[in-house]
Amino acid sequence: MKIVLDANVFISSFFWGGNPRKIFERIIAGTDELFVTKEILDEIEDVMGRPKFHTDKDNIQYYINSIEEIGNKITAKKHIKNGSRDKSDNKYIECGIAANVDYIISGDIHLLELKEYDNIKIVTAKNYLAIVK
């Protein structure tokens, strides 16, 4: 499957494992194809740098580099106006449209409430794993 992961899925994978880590392992194995944009990577870097995560810059950069190695970094050309109620989440939809992905995987209520956008299904990590089982 072609997928986009929300920053919260990356963060959960990195710090806590669980279903987000299982998805990351599917990407590493080549089962799923990950797409990211600079804007998504910037958000991941910003969130990981918050004091509550106690993560040094070298570890953050290592993680960002790892994402870039296993994912496809693209540029979203189309900017949408009517997406998520939280406009900062539109970057995930824009990436999904640009890459023609099957799923956006998120834990963000603003994205999840959409359920689908432009034939891209928006689901939680748990639901995604149940679908592809």
N, C-alpha and C positions, 0 to 999 in steps of 0.2 A: 504494500500500500504506500501511497505517497501521502506524507503527513507534515503538518506544522505543529510544533509544540509551543504552548504558552510558557512564559518565563517561570511561572510557578511550578510547572511540571519539571523543567530543568532543575530548579532549585530543590524540589523534593527528591529528585533522583540523586542529586549530588550529596545532600545532607542526610536523607532518611531512607532511601531505597524504596521498597514496596513496589506498587504497580508502576510508578514512573520509571524506576530503575529497570523493570522488566521491559518496558517499551524502549528504553535506551539500549538495552542488550539486543533487542530485535533489530535496531538500527545498525549496531555494530556487526551483527551477523549477516546483514544485507537483506533481511526479511522485509524491512520497511525502509523507505527512502525519505530522508529528512530534508526539509527546505527551511532556510533561515534568511533573514535580511540583516543588514547592518543595524537597523533600528531594533530588531529583536535581540541581537547580540549586545547592543548598548544597554538595553533594559536588564538583561541577565547580569551584566557586569555591574550595573548600578545597584541592583538588589543584593547581589552577593557581597558588595562592599559596605553594606549597612552594618553598623556596630554590633547588632544583635547576632550576626553570623560569625563574628570573630575570625574572618578569613583574610589572610594576607594577600597582597597584590600578586605575588608569584603564583599562589594557588588559583586565584581568580583567572589570571592570564593563561595558566595551564588548562583550566577547564574551558575557557573560550576557544583556545587553540584546538582542543580536542573536538569541540562541537564543529569547528570549521573543517577539521580533517574528515569527520564522518558524514557531515551534511553537505548540502549543496547551497552555497551562498549565492543569492540572486538579488536582483533589484526589482522592486515592485514598481511598475510603471503607472498603474491605475490607482488613484486615490479615491476612496469612497466617502460619501457624505452620510449615507443612511445605513450605518452598521450597528455597532454596539452603542448602548446608552453612554458608556464610558469611551469617549472618542480615542483615548490612548490605546485601546484594545484593537482599533481598526487595523493596526499594522499587521496583525495576525491574519485577518481576513484578506488584506491586500496581498500578503505573501502567498496565501493559499490560492487566490485567483491567478496570480502571476505564474505559479507553478502548476496550476490545474490539479491541486491535491484532492484526495478523497476525504481526508479528515483533518480537522483542527482539534487537538487534544488539549483540554484546559480544565482548570479547577476554578476559573473565574466565573462568577454568577452572571456577569454582564454578557459574556460570550455564550455561556451555556443556555441562557434563556432564549437565545436565537434559534437553537437546535439545528438550523441549517441556514446557509447563505450561499446563493448562486451554485446550488447543487453540491456544496461542501458540507458534510455533516460535522456538527460540533458536539463533542462528547467528552466525558471524563475519562481518565486513564483506566479506571476499573471497567467502564462500559466498553471502551475500545478493546481491551483484552478479551472481554466476553464475546464481542463480535467476531474477532479474528481467530478465536480458539479453534 
